């Protein structure tokens, strides 16, 4: 059995060191499936599912994102697309650092 060995570990990175873009990504990817007047409630549910996913045992972020998106789609009765979860996860390295964040 292979043991997971992370290449990097971050603490309190998203929203503290970088501009956290989960909401804007969700807004962009689901604009064709969620009415604009429902979008804020949809994004609030997305945020709640992400929090719920990290309260249990540790899991890789790509699983947190995927599980959150899948649960969100189920709740809102919209089509789950694996590509949506991948787009969100793959966008993370492009998020902008908050100007006052120290460089590694």
Protein Blocks (a to p, Z undefined) as FASTA:
>chain_A
ZZdddfbdcehkgoplpccfklmmmmmmmmmmpcfklmmmmmmmmmmmmmmmmmmccddf
klmmmmmmmmmmmmnopacdfklmmmmmmmmmmpccdfklccZZ
